[in-house]
Amino acid sequence: MAFSEDEAELFRAAVADARPLQDDRVPLSGPRPPPSPVRRLEDERAVMRELLDDPPLEAECETGEELLFARPGLQHSVMRKLRRGAYSVGGQLDLHGMRVAEARIAIVEFLAAARARGTRCVRIIHGKGNGSAFKQPVLKVKVNHWLRQRDEVLAFASTPPADGGTGAVYVLLRRL
Protein backbone atom coordinates (compact mmCIF):
# COMPACT_ATOMS: atom_id res chain seq x y z
CA MET A 1 0.00 0.00 0.00
CA ALA A 2 1.38 3.38 -0.97
CA PHE A 3 1.15 6.48 1.21
CA SER A 4 0.04 9.82 -0.11
CA GLU A 5 2.41 12.77 0.03
CA ASP A 6 0.39 14.30 2.90
CA GLU A 7 0.65 11.11 4.97
CA ALA A 8 4.41 10.84 4.36
CA GLU A 9 4.83 14.50 5.40
CA LEU A 10 2.83 13.91 8.55
CA PHE A 11 4.99 10.91 9.44
CA ARG A 12 8.22 12.87 8.90
CA ALA A 13 6.94 15.66 11.14
CA ALA A 14 6.01 13.14 13.87
CA VAL A 15 9.46 11.57 13.95
CA ALA A 16 11.52 14.68 13.23
CA ASP A 17 13.08 14.93 16.69
CA ALA A 18 13.59 11.13 17.10
CA ARG A 19 17.14 9.82 17.58
CA PRO A 20 18.33 6.31 16.64
CA LEU A 21 19.06 4.03 19.59
CA GLN A 22 22.71 3.18 20.17
CA ASP A 23 21.97 -0.29 21.59
CA ASP A 24 18.55 -1.79 21.15
CA ARG A 25 19.25 -4.84 23.33
CA VAL A 26 17.71 -4.97 26.77
CA PRO A 27 19.50 -7.06 29.43
CA LEU A 28 17.15 -9.75 30.66
CA SER A 29 19.03 -10.32 33.90
CA GLY A 30 22.20 -9.39 35.73
CA PRO A 31 25.64 -10.26 34.40
CA ARG A 32 26.34 -13.91 33.76
CA PRO A 33 28.61 -15.76 36.20
CA PRO A 34 32.00 -16.80 34.88
CA PRO A 35 31.94 -20.18 33.11
CA SER A 36 32.59 -23.19 35.30
CA PRO A 37 33.94 -26.50 33.95
CA VAL A 38 31.21 -28.53 35.67
CA ARG A 39 31.68 -31.72 33.65
CA ARG A 40 35.45 -31.68 34.05
CA LEU A 41 35.15 -31.20 37.82
CA GLU A 42 32.64 -34.06 38.04
CA ASP A 43 34.99 -36.29 36.01
CA GLU A 44 37.94 -35.42 38.24
CA ARG A 45 35.92 -36.20 41.38
CA ALA A 46 34.84 -39.54 39.89
CA VAL A 47 38.46 -40.42 39.07
CA MET A 48 39.55 -39.57 42.60
CA ARG A 49 36.79 -41.79 44.04
CA GLU A 50 37.87 -44.65 41.76
CA LEU A 51 41.53 -44.22 42.71
CA LEU A 52 40.70 -44.45 46.39
CA ASP A 53 38.51 -47.51 45.99
CA ASP A 54 40.24 -50.85 45.94
CA PRO A 55 38.92 -53.34 43.40
CA PRO A 56 37.24 -56.52 44.57
CA LEU A 57 39.81 -59.29 44.85
CA GLU A 58 38.24 -61.78 42.46
CA ALA A 59 37.60 -59.18 39.77
CA GLU A 60 41.23 -58.32 39.11
CA CYS A 61 43.07 -61.58 38.76
CA GLU A 62 43.24 -65.12 40.01
CA THR A 63 46.10 -67.28 41.22
CA GLY A 64 48.55 -68.06 38.46
CA GLU A 65 47.53 -65.25 36.10
CA GLU A 66 50.21 -63.16 34.49
CA LEU A 67 50.09 -59.42 35.19
CA LEU A 68 50.58 -57.24 32.14
CA PHE A 69 50.09 -53.50 31.65
CA ALA A 70 51.42 -50.86 29.25
CA ARG A 71 50.53 -47.20 28.87
CA PRO A 72 49.02 -46.29 25.51
CA GLY A 73 51.69 -45.51 22.95
CA LEU A 74 54.39 -47.70 24.48
CA GLN A 75 56.19 -49.61 21.72
CA HIS A 76 55.49 -53.35 21.48
CA SER A 77 59.22 -54.06 21.31
CA VAL A 78 59.71 -52.35 24.70
CA MET A 79 56.97 -54.49 26.22
CA ARG A 80 58.42 -57.65 24.68
CA LYS A 81 61.85 -56.86 26.18
CA LEU A 82 60.29 -56.16 29.57
CA ARG A 83 58.41 -59.49 29.60
CA ARG A 84 61.60 -61.36 28.70
CA GLY A 85 63.60 -59.64 31.43
CA ALA A 86 65.94 -57.96 28.95
CA TYR A 87 66.20 -54.75 31.01
CA SER A 88 68.72 -54.47 33.81
CA VAL A 89 66.89 -54.53 37.15
CA GLY A 90 68.10 -51.59 39.23
CA GLY A 91 66.26 -52.43 42.44
CA GLN A 92 64.01 -54.95 44.09
CA LEU A 93 61.23 -54.76 46.68
CA ASP A 94 59.98 -57.89 48.44
CA LEU A 95 56.48 -57.51 49.88
CA HIS A 96 56.36 -60.94 51.56
CA GLY A 97 54.99 -60.69 55.09
CA MET A 98 53.64 -57.14 54.63
CA ARG A 99 50.06 -56.14 55.23
CA VAL A 100 48.19 -54.24 52.51
CA ALA A 101 48.70 -50.78 54.06
CA GLU A 102 52.42 -51.42 54.64
CA ALA A 103 52.86 -52.73 51.11
CA ARG A 104 51.23 -49.68 49.56
CA ILE A 105 53.50 -47.28 51.44
CA ALA A 106 56.55 -49.42 50.65
CA ILE A 107 55.74 -49.35 46.91
CA VAL A 108 55.28 -45.57 46.84
CA GLU A 109 58.58 -44.99 48.66
CA PHE A 110 60.42 -47.63 46.61
CA LEU A 111 59.29 -46.18 43.26
CA ALA A 112 60.16 -42.63 44.35
CA ALA A 113 63.65 -43.71 45.45
CA ALA A 114 64.22 -45.69 42.24
CA ARG A 115 63.25 -42.73 40.07
CA ALA A 116 65.44 -40.39 42.11
CA ARG A 117 68.40 -42.70 41.39
CA GLY A 118 67.51 -42.72 37.68
CA THR A 119 66.58 -46.41 37.70
CA ARG A 120 64.48 -47.47 34.71
CA CYS A 121 63.49 -51.01 35.65
CA VAL A 122 62.73 -52.55 39.06
CA ARG A 123 61.31 -55.82 40.34
CA ILE A 124 58.52 -56.03 42.90
CA ILE A 125 57.94 -59.41 44.51
CA HIS A 126 54.32 -59.65 45.61
CA GLY A 127 54.08 -63.41 46.05
CA LYS A 128 51.56 -65.91 44.72
CA GLY A 129 49.21 -65.92 47.69
CA ASN A 130 50.06 -69.40 48.95
CA GLY A 131 50.51 -68.08 52.50
CA SER A 132 47.22 -66.17 52.64
CA ALA A 133 44.13 -67.39 54.49
CA PHE A 134 42.23 -68.54 51.40
CA LYS A 135 45.27 -69.27 49.22
CA GLN A 136 44.35 -66.24 47.09
CA PRO A 137 46.90 -63.57 46.06
CA VAL A 138 45.92 -60.49 48.06
CA LEU A 139 49.02 -58.39 47.39
CA LYS A 140 49.21 -59.41 43.74
CA VAL A 141 45.77 -57.93 43.11
CA LYS A 142 46.63 -54.77 45.01
CA VAL A 143 49.99 -54.31 43.27
CA ASN A 144 48.26 -54.67 39.90
CA HIS A 145 45.77 -51.96 40.88
CA TRP A 146 48.28 -49.59 42.52
CA LEU A 147 50.86 -49.69 39.73
CA ARG A 148 48.24 -48.78 37.14
CA GLN A 149 47.50 -45.62 39.15
CA ARG A 150 51.10 -44.44 39.29
CA ASP A 151 52.04 -41.91 36.60
CA GLU A 152 55.72 -42.84 36.80
CA VAL A 153 54.93 -46.44 35.78
CA LEU A 154 55.12 -46.90 32.01
CA ALA A 155 54.55 -50.66 32.05
CA PHE A 156 54.77 -53.78 34.16
CA ALA A 157 54.77 -57.50 33.45
CA SER A 158 55.05 -60.71 35.41
CA THR A 159 58.61 -61.97 35.46
CA PRO A 160 59.90 -65.15 33.80
CA PRO A 161 59.86 -68.24 36.07
CA ALA A 162 63.54 -67.80 36.96
CA ASP A 163 62.81 -64.38 38.53
CA GLY A 164 59.61 -65.31 40.36
CA GLY A 165 57.13 -65.97 37.57
CA THR A 166 53.62 -64.80 38.43
CA GLY A 167 54.78 -63.95 41.97
CA ALA A 168 56.75 -60.88 40.85
CA VAL A 169 56.62 -58.09 38.28
CA TYR A 170 59.16 -56.07 36.36
CA VAL A 171 58.20 -52.40 36.44
CA LEU A 172 59.41 -49.99 33.76
CA LEU A 173 59.64 -46.42 35.07
CA ARG A 174 59.32 -43.13 33.24
CA ARG A 175 62.49 -41.04 33.01
CA LEU A 176 62.71 -37.91 35.16
C-alpha positions as CSV (number, residue, x, y, z in Angstrom):
1,M,0.0,0.0,0.0
2,A,1.4,3.4,-1.0
3,F,1.1,6.5,1.2
4,S,0.0,9.8,-0.1
5,E,2.4,12.8,0.0
6,D,0.4,14.3,2.9
7,E,0.7,11.1,5.0
8,A,4.4,10.8,4.4
9,E,4.8,14.5,5.4
10,L,2.8,13.9,8.6
11,F,5.0,10.9,9.4
12,R,8.2,12.9,8.9
13,A,6.9,15.7,11.1
14,A,6.0,13.1,13.9
15,V,9.5,11.6,13.9
16,A,11.5,14.7,13.2
17,D,13.1,14.9,16.7
18,A,13.6,11.1,17.1
19,R,17.1,9.8,17.6
20,P,18.3,6.3,16.6
21,L,19.1,4.0,19.6
22,Q,22.7,3.2,20.2
23,D,22.0,-0.3,21.6
24,D,18.5,-1.8,21.2
25,R,19.3,-4.8,23.3
26,V,17.7,-5.0,26.8
27,P,19.5,-7.1,29.4
28,L,17.2,-9.8,30.7
29,S,19.0,-10.3,33.9
30,G,22.2,-9.4,35.7
31,P,25.6,-10.3,34.4
32,R,26.3,-13.9,33.8
33,P,28.6,-15.8,36.2
34,P,32.0,-16.8,34.9
35,P,31.9,-20.2,33.1
36,S,32.6,-23.2,35.3
37,P,33.9,-26.5,33.9
38,V,31.2,-28.5,35.7
39,R,31.7,-31.7,33.6
40,R,35.4,-31.7,34.1
41,L,35.1,-31.2,37.8
42,E,32.6,-34.1,38.0
43,D,35.0,-36.3,36.0
44,E,37.9,-35.4,38.2
45,R,35.9,-36.2,41.4
46,A,34.8,-39.5,39.9
47,V,38.5,-40.4,39.1
48,M,39.5,-39.6,42.6
49,R,36.8,-41.8,44.0
50,E,37.9,-44.7,41.8
51,L,41.5,-44.2,42.7
52,L,40.7,-44.4,46.4
53,D,38.5,-47.5,46.0
54,D,40.2,-50.9,45.9
55,P,38.9,-53.3,43.4
56,P,37.2,-56.5,44.6
57,L,39.8,-59.3,44.9
58,E,38.2,-61.8,42.5
59,A,37.6,-59.2,39.8
60,E,41.2,-58.3,39.1
61,C,43.1,-61.6,38.8
62,E,43.2,-65.1,40.0
63,T,46.1,-67.3,41.2
64,G,48.6,-68.1,38.5
65,E,47.5,-65.3,36.1
66,E,50.2,-63.2,34.5
67,L,50.1,-59.4,35.2
68,L,50.6,-57.2,32.1
69,F,50.1,-53.5,31.6
70,A,51.4,-50.9,29.2
71,R,50.5,-47.2,28.9
72,P,49.0,-46.3,25.5
73,G,51.7,-45.5,23.0
74,L,54.4,-47.7,24.5
75,Q,56.2,-49.6,21.7
76,H,55.5,-53.3,21.5
77,S,59.2,-54.1,21.3
78,V,59.7,-52.4,24.7
79,M,57.0,-54.5,26.2
80,R,58.4,-57.6,24.7
81,K,61.8,-56.9,26.2
82,L,60.3,-56.2,29.6
83,R,58.4,-59.5,29.6
84,R,61.6,-61.4,28.7
85,G,63.6,-59.6,31.4
86,A,65.9,-58.0,29.0
87,Y,66.2,-54.7,31.0
88,S,68.7,-54.5,33.8
89,V,66.9,-54.5,37.1
90,G,68.1,-51.6,39.2
91,G,66.3,-52.4,42.4
92,Q,64.0,-55.0,44.1
93,L,61.2,-54.8,46.7
94,D,60.0,-57.9,48.4
95,L,56.5,-57.5,49.9
96,H,56.4,-60.9,51.6
97,G,55.0,-60.7,55.1
98,M,53.6,-57.1,54.6
99,R,50.1,-56.1,55.2
100,V,48.2,-54.2,52.5
101,A,48.7,-50.8,54.1
102,E,52.4,-51.4,54.6
103,A,52.9,-52.7,51.1
104,R,51.2,-49.7,49.6
105,I,53.5,-47.3,51.4
106,A,56.5,-49.4,50.7
107,I,55.7,-49.3,46.9
108,V,55.3,-45.6,46.8
109,E,58.6,-45.0,48.7
110,F,60.4,-47.6,46.6
111,L,59.3,-46.2,43.3
112,A,60.2,-42.6,44.3
113,A,63.7,-43.7,45.5
114,A,64.2,-45.7,42.2
115,R,63.3,-42.7,40.1
116,A,65.4,-40.4,42.1
117,R,68.4,-42.7,41.4
118,G,67.5,-42.7,37.7
119,T,66.6,-46.4,37.7
120,R,64.5,-47.5,34.7
121,C,63.5,-51.0,35.7
122,V,62.7,-52.6,39.1
123,R,61.3,-55.8,40.3
124,I,58.5,-56.0,42.9
125,I,57.9,-59.4,44.5
126,H,54.3,-59.7,45.6
127,G,54.1,-63.4,46.0
128,K,51.6,-65.9,44.7
129,G,49.2,-65.9,47.7
130,N,50.1,-69.4,49.0
131,G,50.5,-68.1,52.5
132,S,47.2,-66.2,52.6
133,A,44.1,-67.4,54.5
134,F,42.2,-68.5,51.4
135,K,45.3,-69.3,49.2
136,Q,44.4,-66.2,47.1
137,P,46.9,-63.6,46.1
138,V,45.9,-60.5,48.1
139,L,49.0,-58.4,47.4
140,K,49.2,-59.4,43.7
141,V,45.8,-57.9,43.1
142,K,46.6,-54.8,45.0
143,V,50.0,-54.3,43.3
144,N,48.3,-54.7,39.9
145,H,45.8,-52.0,40.9
146,W,48.3,-49.6,42.5
147,L,50.9,-49.7,39.7
148,R,48.2,-48.8,37.1
149,Q,47.5,-45.6,39.1
150,R,51.1,-44.4,39.3
151,D,52.0,-41.9,36.6
152,E,55.7,-42.8,36.8
153,V,54.9,-46.4,35.8
154,L,55.1,-46.9,32.0
155,A,54.5,-50.7,32.1
156,F,54.8,-53.8,34.2
157,A,54.8,-57.5,33.4
158,S,55.1,-60.7,35.4
159,T,58.6,-62.0,35.5
160,P,59.9,-65.1,33.8
161,P,59.9,-68.2,36.1
162,A,63.5,-67.8,37.0
163,D,62.8,-64.4,38.5
164,G,59.6,-65.3,40.4
165,G,57.1,-66.0,37.6
166,T,53.6,-64.8,38.4
167,G,54.8,-64.0,42.0
168,A,56.7,-60.9,40.8
169,V,56.6,-58.1,38.3
170,Y,59.2,-56.1,36.4
171,V,58.2,-52.4,36.4
172,L,59.4,-50.0,33.8
173,L,59.6,-46.4,35.1
174,R,59.3,-43.1,33.2
175,R,62.5,-41.0,33.0
176,L,62.7,-37.9,35.2
